[in-house]
Amino acid sequence: MLNDAKVRAAKPRPKSYKLTDTNRLFLLVTPSGGKLWRWNYSYDGKQKTMAFGAWPQVGLADARAKRDEASGHLMEGDDPTILRKLKVVAKLEAGRQTFERVARAWHENAKAQWAIVHAADIIRSLERDVFPAIGDMPIAQLTPPLVLSVLREIEARGAIETAKRVRQRISAVFIYGIAEGIATSDPAEKLGAVLKPLRKGR
């Protein structure tokens, strides 16, 4: 069983060698001095090895925690290596689902219900006031304060009514995103209550 002192004291040799810990976790020490955490496991009758990173970025306690998590997945019948790959793919895809990408898909889906001039006005307002600020951000990571900052910029130039319309359009994009399984909530939904009121009369 390993401890921090043993891991720290491990020296490189002409050939790679292993220092074993519990439950098939081991430290692979390379000739160049690298110390790499690895875990052997069996899945569907096949022997596999999973990488947990390099020491000292990943310490002994962290490596054991990663092993225990992966072992838990294995006990549930899942291949932890496949699960990790799927998680990476999901994160990459989530990162690609930017607000601008989803907003343009929403606009394309909805524009048949609008007059041509109105549809052009909607996308133009997003291109002018929204995309430069949050267009390249993953839609699932947007928060009410981030959306509010966009609307405050519009208010700051005195375009109070435009800010309210843009909030509605941003909210519609999020509702579309929720329906498509891309977003989980609408951070613009309740922001109308904190926007500046329109002045009535003259």
C-alpha positions as CSV (number, residue, x, y, z in Angstrom):
1,M,0.0,0.0,0.0
2,L,1.3,3.4,-1.0
3,N,1.8,6.5,1.1
4,D,2.8,10.1,0.2
5,A,6.4,9.5,1.2
6,K,6.8,6.4,-1.0
7,V,5.3,8.3,-4.0
8,R,7.6,11.2,-3.5
9,A,10.7,9.0,-3.1
10,A,10.1,6.9,-6.2
11,K,13.0,7.4,-8.6
12,P,13.2,6.7,-12.3
13,R,14.8,3.5,-13.6
14,P,16.0,2.4,-17.0
15,K,12.6,0.8,-17.6
16,S,9.1,1.8,-16.4
17,Y,7.9,0.1,-13.2
18,K,4.8,0.0,-11.0
19,L,4.2,0.9,-7.4
20,T,1.0,-0.8,-6.3
21,D,-1.7,0.5,-4.0
22,T,-5.0,-1.1,-3.0
23,N,-7.8,-2.2,-5.3
24,R,-5.6,-2.4,-8.4
25,L,-4.6,1.2,-8.3
26,F,-0.9,1.7,-9.1
27,L,1.7,4.4,-9.8
28,L,3.6,4.0,-13.1
29,V,7.1,5.5,-12.8
30,T,8.6,6.2,-16.2
31,P,12.3,6.4,-17.2
32,S,11.9,10.1,-17.7
33,G,10.7,10.6,-14.1
34,G,7.0,10.8,-14.8
35,K,4.7,9.4,-12.1
36,L,1.4,8.4,-13.7
37,W,-1.7,7.0,-11.9
38,R,-3.3,4.0,-13.5
39,W,-6.1,1.6,-12.5
40,N,-6.6,-1.9,-13.8
41,Y,-10.1,-3.3,-14.0
42,S,-12.1,-6.0,-15.8
43,Y,-15.2,-5.3,-17.9
44,D,-17.1,-7.8,-20.1
45,G,-14.3,-10.3,-19.7
46,K,-11.6,-7.9,-20.8
47,Q,-8.7,-6.4,-18.8
48,K,-8.6,-2.6,-19.1
49,T,-6.5,0.2,-17.7
50,M,-7.8,3.7,-16.8
51,A,-5.6,6.8,-16.4
52,F,-6.2,9.1,-13.5
53,G,-3.5,11.8,-14.3
54,A,0.0,12.5,-13.1
55,W,1.5,13.1,-9.7
56,P,1.9,15.7,-8.2
57,Q,-1.0,17.4,-10.0
58,V,-3.1,14.4,-8.8
59,G,-2.1,13.3,-5.3
60,L,-2.5,9.9,-3.7
61,A,-5.8,10.8,-2.0
62,D,-7.2,12.2,-5.3
63,A,-6.1,9.1,-7.2
64,R,-7.9,6.9,-4.7
65,A,-11.0,9.0,-4.9
66,K,-11.0,8.7,-8.7
67,R,-10.5,4.9,-8.4
68,D,-13.4,4.6,-5.9
69,E,-15.7,6.7,-8.2
70,A,-14.8,4.5,-11.2
71,S,-15.2,1.4,-9.2
72,G,-18.7,2.5,-8.2
73,H,-19.6,2.9,-11.9
74,L,-18.2,-0.6,-12.5
75,M,-20.3,-2.1,-9.8
76,E,-23.4,-0.5,-11.4
77,G,-22.5,-2.3,-14.7
78,D,-21.0,0.6,-16.5
79,D,-17.6,0.8,-18.2
80,P,-16.0,3.8,-16.4
81,T,-13.7,4.5,-19.4
82,I,-16.7,4.7,-21.8
83,L,-18.6,6.9,-19.3
84,R,-15.7,9.3,-19.1
85,K,-15.6,9.6,-23.0
86,L,-19.3,10.2,-23.1
87,K,-18.9,12.9,-20.5
88,V,-16.2,14.6,-22.5
89,V,-18.4,14.4,-25.6
90,A,-21.3,15.9,-23.7
91,K,-19.2,18.8,-22.4
92,L,-17.8,19.5,-25.9
93,E,-21.3,19.5,-27.3
94,A,-22.6,21.7,-24.5
95,G,-19.7,24.2,-25.3
96,R,-20.7,24.3,-28.9
97,Q,-24.3,25.1,-28.1
98,T,-23.7,28.9,-27.8
99,F,-26.4,31.4,-27.2
100,E,-26.0,32.7,-30.8
101,R,-26.2,29.3,-32.3
102,V,-29.4,28.5,-30.4
103,A,-30.8,31.9,-31.0
104,R,-30.4,31.6,-34.8
105,A,-32.0,28.1,-34.7
106,W,-34.9,29.6,-32.7
107,H,-35.2,32.5,-35.2
108,E,-35.1,30.1,-38.2
109,N,-37.8,27.9,-36.6
110,A,-40.1,30.8,-35.7
111,K,-39.7,33.3,-38.5
112,A,-42.5,31.8,-40.6
113,Q,-45.1,33.3,-38.2
114,W,-43.7,36.9,-38.6
115,A,-43.8,39.4,-41.3
116,I,-40.5,39.5,-43.2
117,V,-39.7,43.0,-41.9
118,H,-40.4,42.0,-38.3
119,A,-38.3,38.8,-38.6
120,A,-35.4,40.9,-39.9
121,D,-35.8,43.4,-37.0
122,I,-35.7,40.6,-34.5
123,I,-32.4,39.0,-35.7
124,R,-30.9,42.5,-36.2
125,S,-31.6,43.4,-32.6
126,L,-30.0,40.2,-31.4
127,E,-26.9,40.8,-33.6
128,R,-26.6,44.4,-32.4
129,D,-27.3,44.1,-28.7
130,V,-26.9,40.5,-27.6
131,F,-24.5,38.5,-29.6
132,P,-21.5,40.7,-29.1
133,A,-21.8,40.3,-25.3
134,I,-23.0,36.7,-24.8
135,G,-23.3,35.2,-28.2
136,D,-20.3,33.0,-27.9
137,M,-21.1,31.7,-24.4
138,P,-22.6,28.2,-23.9
139,I,-26.4,28.8,-23.4
140,A,-26.5,26.4,-20.4
141,Q,-23.9,28.6,-18.5
142,L,-25.7,31.9,-18.8
143,T,-27.1,33.3,-15.6
144,P,-29.6,36.1,-14.8
145,P,-26.8,38.6,-13.9
146,L,-25.1,38.0,-17.3
147,V,-28.4,38.5,-19.2
148,L,-29.2,41.5,-17.1
149,S,-25.9,43.2,-17.9
150,V,-26.8,43.0,-21.6
151,L,-30.2,44.6,-20.9
152,R,-28.6,47.3,-18.7
153,E,-26.3,48.3,-21.7
154,I,-29.4,48.8,-23.8
155,E,-31.1,50.9,-21.1
156,A,-27.9,53.0,-20.7
157,R,-28.4,54.4,-24.1
158,G,-32.0,55.3,-23.2
159,A,-33.7,52.5,-25.2
160,I,-36.0,51.3,-22.4
161,E,-38.6,49.8,-24.7
162,T,-35.9,48.0,-26.8
163,A,-34.5,46.5,-23.6
164,K,-37.9,45.1,-22.8
165,R,-38.4,43.6,-26.2
166,V,-34.9,42.1,-26.2
167,R,-35.5,40.5,-22.9
168,Q,-38.6,38.9,-24.4
169,R,-36.6,37.6,-27.3
170,I,-33.8,36.3,-25.1
171,S,-36.4,34.5,-23.0
172,A,-38.0,33.0,-26.1
173,V,-34.6,31.6,-27.1
174,F,-34.2,30.0,-23.7
175,I,-37.7,28.4,-23.9
176,Y,-36.7,27.0,-27.3
177,G,-33.4,25.7,-25.8
178,I,-35.3,24.1,-23.0
179,A,-37.6,22.3,-25.4
180,E,-34.6,21.1,-27.4
181,G,-32.9,19.8,-24.2
182,I,-30.0,22.3,-24.6
183,A,-30.9,24.6,-21.7
184,T,-32.5,23.8,-18.3
185,S,-33.9,27.2,-17.3
186,D,-34.7,30.7,-18.5
187,P,-32.5,33.3,-16.7
188,A,-34.3,36.1,-18.6
189,E,-37.8,35.0,-17.3
190,K,-38.1,37.3,-14.3
191,L,-35.8,40.1,-15.4
192,G,-38.7,42.2,-16.6
193,A,-39.5,43.1,-13.0
194,V,-36.1,44.8,-12.5
195,L,-35.9,46.7,-15.8
196,K,-36.5,50.4,-15.9
197,P,-40.2,51.2,-16.4
198,L,-41.5,53.0,-19.5
199,R,-42.4,56.6,-18.9
200,K,-46.1,57.1,-19.4
201,G,-47.6,60.0,-21.3
202,R,-45.4,62.8,-22.5
